[in-house]
Amino acid sequence: MTQQELNTAKDKDLIASVAAMKRAAALARKQAIQTDTAIVVVKEKKIVRLTAEDIRKEGTE
């Protein structure tokens, strides 16, 4: 779904889903740093494993 489609959606839950996914991603990154574990994300259409150190480095860039 495109951003334009989300903006014009009639379902309020659908509109709020993007913000909810962003919050969940931020919490997952925070927890990975706290527990010194890795997370798996998709970057440039590739599955990538990010270690806690990688996430810390991303935050400082």
PyMOL commands that set and color helices and strands:
alter all, ss='L'
color gray80, all
select helices_A, chain A and resi 3-7+12-35+52-60
alter helices_A, ss='H'
color red, helices_A
select strands_A, chain A and resi 39-43+46-50
alter strands_A, ss='S'
color yellow, strands_A
deselect
rebuild
show_as cartoon
